[in-house]
Amino acid sequence: MTKHTTHASHPAIVKRLKRANGHLASVIKMIEDEQPCVDIAQQLHAVEKAVQQAKRTLIQDHIEHCLDDALVGTGESSVTANFKAITKYL
C-alpha cells in the first residue's frame, strides 16, 4: 500500500474545492430559479476554472514532492524536470 502524504498545498486545495462546491450549489439554484443562461454559463465557467486549478495544483505538488522523493538517488532528475515542465499545460 502506498503511503499518503499531506502536502502544504492540500488545505488550500480543499478550500478552493469547498468554494467551488458552494458556487456549484448556487448554479443549481440559478437554474431552478430560471436565471438567464448567460449568467449561469458564467458561473459554471468559474466553477470549472476553480476545479481545474485545484487539479493542477495537486498534480504539480505531487510531482514536486512525491516523484522527487521516489527518484532520489536514481539519477532520474531529468524525468521529474520534464514532468514539471509539462504540468504547466494541464
Solvent accessible surface area in square Angstrom, and as a share of the most:
residue,aa,sasa,rsa
1,M,246,1.10
2,T,126,0.73
3,K,174,0.74
4,H,140,0.63
5,T,65,0.38
6,T,95,0.55
7,H,23,0.10
8,A,103,0.80
9,S,24,0.16
10,H,30,0.13
11,P,89,0.56
12,A,62,0.48
13,I,14,0.07
14,V,75,0.43
15,K,130,0.55
16,R,79,0.29
17,L,76,0.38
18,K,139,0.59
19,R,121,0.44
20,A,3,0.03
21,N,102,0.52
22,G,40,0.39
23,H,72,0.32
24,L,73,0.36
25,A,61,0.47
26,S,54,0.35
27,V,2,0.01
28,I,90,0.45
29,K,117,0.50
30,M,36,0.16
31,I,96,0.49
32,E,123,0.55
33,D,70,0.36
34,E,155,0.69
35,Q,77,0.34
36,P,78,0.49
37,C,107,0.64
38,V,119,0.68
39,D,58,0.30
40,I,19,0.10
41,A,59,0.45
42,Q,117,0.52
43,Q,56,0.25
44,L,77,0.38
45,H,101,0.45
46,A,46,0.36
47,V,13,0.08
48,E,111,0.50
49,K,99,0.42
50,A,20,0.15
51,V,71,0.41
52,Q,64,0.28
53,Q,61,0.27
54,A,3,0.02
55,K,99,0.42
56,R,55,0.20
57,T,36,0.21
58,L,82,0.41
59,I,55,0.28
60,Q,61,0.27
61,D,16,0.08
62,H,84,0.38
63,I,9,0.05
64,E,82,0.37
65,H,80,0.36
66,C,40,0.24
67,L,50,0.25
68,D,42,0.22
69,D,101,0.52
70,A,72,0.56
71,L,45,0.22
72,V,116,0.66
73,G,83,0.80
74,T,74,0.43
75,G,74,0.72
76,E,75,0.34
77,S,86,0.55
78,S,74,0.47
79,V,55,0.32
80,T,6,0.04
81,A,55,0.42
82,N,107,0.55
83,F,95,0.40
84,K,63,0.27
85,A,52,0.41
86,I,113,0.57
87,T,6,0.04
88,K,143,0.60
89,Y,182,0.69
90,L,69,0.34
